[in-house]
Amino acid sequence: MNTTLQIRIDKKTKELAQKTFSAMGLDMSSGVKLYLTQVVNKQAIPFPVVSADYWPTKKKRQLIKEAEYALKHGPSYRTAKELHDDILGNR
C-alpha cells in the first residue's frame, strides 16, 4: 500500500534536484524514494553530513590553495568523454 509524503522546500533547490534526477534518468518521486530507501537500508543518512562553515580556517585555506593549484596546473578536457577516458586510463 502506498502513501503520500508532502514536503516544503525552496523553489531553487527543487528545480536543481529535478534537473539532477532527470540527468540520472529519474523523476523527483523516484529520487526521493531512492534516498528514503537508502536511509532505511543503512539506518542512517547515506552520506556524510558536513558543512564547510564549521571547518577550521586552516582547513578552508588549504582547500582553497589546492583548488587554485588544480585549476592552474591540472589537466583540462574538451569533452566529458576525454575526462572519462583519462579517469579510466584509456588516454
Secondary structure by P-SEA (a helix, b strand, c coil): cbbbbbbbbcaaaaaaaaaaaaaacccaaaaaaaaaaaaaaacccccbbbbcccccaaaaaaaaaaaaaaaacbbbbccaaaaaaaaaccc
